Amino acid sequence: MEAGYFNPRPINVSKAQASKEGGKIKVFVELSDVGYPGSTYTLTHDPKEDVLRGVYFQAAMKQNFDVYFTRMK
């Protein structure tokens, strides 16, 4: 899987994986940039709402945040 991350400028992505578990699409993204090393997104696609929903782990603060991403139309 190829992934890009912008906040608003590009942030290096060291790993991006997509998988299917139990009929659900899962996405894992690891960031590797200044201020973000080791930070990750662990997401699951919700087909009913067409969103990616999950947890952002902010490694520097060692904190988890609930997040979701909507598709731009």
C-alpha positions as CSV (number, residue, x, y, z in Angstrom):
1,M,0.0,0.0,0.0
2,E,1.3,3.5,-0.8
3,A,0.3,6.3,1.6
4,G,1.0,10.0,2.0
5,Y,0.4,12.2,5.0
6,F,0.1,16.0,5.0
7,N,-0.3,18.2,8.0
8,P,-0.3,20.5,6.0
9,R,3.2,19.7,4.7
10,P,4.3,16.2,3.8
11,I,5.3,13.9,6.7
12,N,7.4,10.8,6.0
13,V,5.5,7.5,6.2
14,S,7.8,4.6,7.0
15,K,5.2,1.8,6.7
16,A,1.7,1.5,5.3
17,Q,-0.2,-1.8,5.2
18,A,-3.7,-2.8,4.3
19,S,-5.2,-6.2,5.2
20,K,-8.6,-7.9,5.4
21,E,-9.7,-9.5,8.7
22,G,-13.1,-11.0,9.2
23,G,-14.4,-9.3,6.1
24,K,-13.2,-5.8,7.3
25,I,-10.5,-3.7,5.7
26,K,-7.8,-2.7,8.1
27,V,-5.1,0.0,7.6
28,F,-1.9,0.5,9.5
29,V,0.3,3.6,9.0
30,E,3.6,4.4,10.8
31,L,5.1,7.9,10.6
32,S,8.8,8.6,10.7
33,D,9.4,12.3,10.7
34,V,10.6,15.0,13.1
35,G,8.0,15.2,15.9
36,Y,6.3,12.0,14.7
37,P,8.8,9.1,14.9
38,G,6.9,5.9,15.9
39,S,3.5,7.5,15.7
40,T,0.9,5.2,14.2
41,Y,-2.6,5.0,12.8
42,T,-4.5,1.7,13.2
43,L,-7.8,2.1,11.3
44,T,-10.8,0.0,10.1
45,H,-13.0,0.9,7.2
46,D,-16.7,1.4,8.0
47,P,-18.4,0.7,4.7
48,K,-21.8,1.9,6.0
49,E,-20.5,5.4,6.7
50,D,-17.5,5.1,4.2
51,V,-15.0,6.3,6.8
52,L,-11.7,5.0,8.2
53,R,-12.1,4.9,12.0
54,G,-9.5,4.0,14.6
55,V,-6.7,5.1,16.9
56,Y,-3.8,7.5,16.4
57,F,-0.9,6.7,18.8
58,Q,1.2,9.9,19.3
59,A,4.5,8.3,20.3
60,A,6.2,11.5,21.7
61,M,3.3,11.9,24.2
62,K,2.6,8.2,24.5
63,Q,-1.1,8.9,24.1
64,N,-3.9,7.4,22.0
65,F,-6.5,9.5,20.2
66,D,-9.7,8.3,18.6
67,V,-9.7,9.4,15.0
68,Y,-11.7,9.1,11.7
69,F,-11.1,10.0,8.1
70,T,-13.8,10.8,5.6
71,R,-13.4,10.4,1.8
72,M,-13.1,13.6,-0.1
73,K,-15.8,13.8,-2.9
